[in-house]
Amino acid sequence: MACTKTFTASLQPLSANTAEPFHLHTFDLQLFNQEKTEEATPKRRDEARKKGQVARSLELNSALVILTAFFTLKIVGPYTYQELTGLFHFIYDSHFSAEFSVNFVYALFLTLSLVFFKTALPVMLAIVIVSLVSNVLQVGFYFTLEPMLPRFERIDPIAGFSRLFSKRSLVELLKSICKVAIIGYFIYRFILKEVLDLPKLISADLADSFAAVASLTLDLALQIGAVMLVLAGLDYFYQRWEHNQSLKMSKQEIKEEYKQTEGNPQIKGKIKERQRAMAMRRMMQEVPKADVIITNPTHFAVALRYETGMAAPTLIAKGQDLVAQRIKDIAQENRVTIVENKPLARALYATVDIGGQVPPELYQAVAEVLAYVYRLKKRLS
């Protein structure tokens, strides 16, 4: 349980005229622990991504779609004009005086459908490709239906009213006003520049007038698209910043997340303590089975066991200080031979783990100790 820390202070009167000491306010440090000042953890970002909460600018998508649509129209414009002209000639020349029948409607429908796909398909295909590429570049390859799931809070009038007057809504309003003002300024400049050439179209041929108006319209649309693309780039960086701010966490949230993922440190400490205690009990139960206890004599104790068929003697217990003393007490209770050999005890303690075998470089020293123990047991028997 977290402890609440408080700081209080008082100032004693500076003169005899001061009636009572001045007390400072008490501050609860846990309040600062709830402020969202920490960067979001990878787990928090992954959870937000699964819910569809990603840094994505719709303005960037719109700008790229507009630029792509009008740029494609500018490229395929002559082809589209030729197809539409051919369609009108076909309708008025071939079907204007034709008898209205099922075959007439069927042929007209096929002709209109074919011309529609031939003229609209390049633009539509370009828009779809650019939209997909724009989204992939912003958020990567990820598909989720979480944002489309029905939620009752979305139709809550109180929540909707609060969202209407929220900080985000205010920012979006300011962005829209700035966008309209900037785009309007560029439209005004374009019209002011081209307005003197418009009267010349009155005396021009219809086809030339149509081509000139279409060219002016496409140029204006491309300029507006370029301005929108610049504004969308700024909006994208703002969306990334706003997304990072919305994902920030408090110190308490980070602690709770760590407890959920890694486990409570206090509980983990208790588990490790019990595991060590159980391992210690198992090790002490093996001490009576040892052939010899090699000691430092006071700081280290190592229990060795050797049976026929073993490749080398096995270390079944070891300890330092209090654990070493406990090993020696159990050895004495069970009449296990204790041999004092300071260098060998230190070497075995440092190089061999419990359950491990004696290394080859210590074979001779250990063999001498075991030979002494066997001679001693034979003499006593």
Secondary structure as GFF3:
##gff-version 3
##sequence-region A 1 381
A	DSSP	beta_strand	6	7	.	.	.	ID=ss1
A	DSSP	beta_strand	10	11	.	.	.	ID=ss2
A	DSSP	beta_strand	22	23	.	.	.	ID=ss3
A	DSSP	beta_strand	27	28	.	.	.	ID=ss4
A	DSSP	alpha_helix	29	32	.	.	.	ID=ss5
A	DSSP	beta_strand	36	38	.	.	.	ID=ss6
A	DSSP	alpha_helix	42	50	.	.	.	ID=ss7
A	DSSP	alpha_helix	58	94	.	.	.	ID=ss8
A	DSSP	alpha_helix	102	139	.	.	.	ID=ss9
A	DSSP	three_ten_helix	146	148	.	.	.	ID=ss10
A	DSSP	three_ten_helix	152	155	.	.	.	ID=ss11
A	DSSP	alpha_helix	157	164	.	.	.	ID=ss12
A	DSSP	alpha_helix	167	194	.	.	.	ID=ss13
A	DSSP	three_ten_helix	198	202	.	.	.	ID=ss14
A	DSSP	alpha_helix	206	247	.	.	.	ID=ss15
A	DSSP	beta_strand	249	250	.	.	.	ID=ss16
A	DSSP	alpha_helix	251	262	.	.	.	ID=ss17
A	DSSP	alpha_helix	265	286	.	.	.	ID=ss18
A	DSSP	three_ten_helix	287	289	.	.	.	ID=ss19
A	DSSP	beta_strand	292	295	.	.	.	ID=ss20
A	DSSP	beta_strand	300	305	.	.	.	ID=ss21
A	DSSP	beta_strand	314	320	.	.	.	ID=ss22
A	DSSP	alpha_helix	322	333	.	.	.	ID=ss23
A	DSSP	beta_strand	337	340	.	.	.	ID=ss24
A	DSSP	alpha_helix	342	351	.	.	.	ID=ss25
A	DSSP	three_ten_helix	360	362	.	.	.	ID=ss26
A	DSSP	alpha_helix	363	380	.	.	.	ID=ss27
###
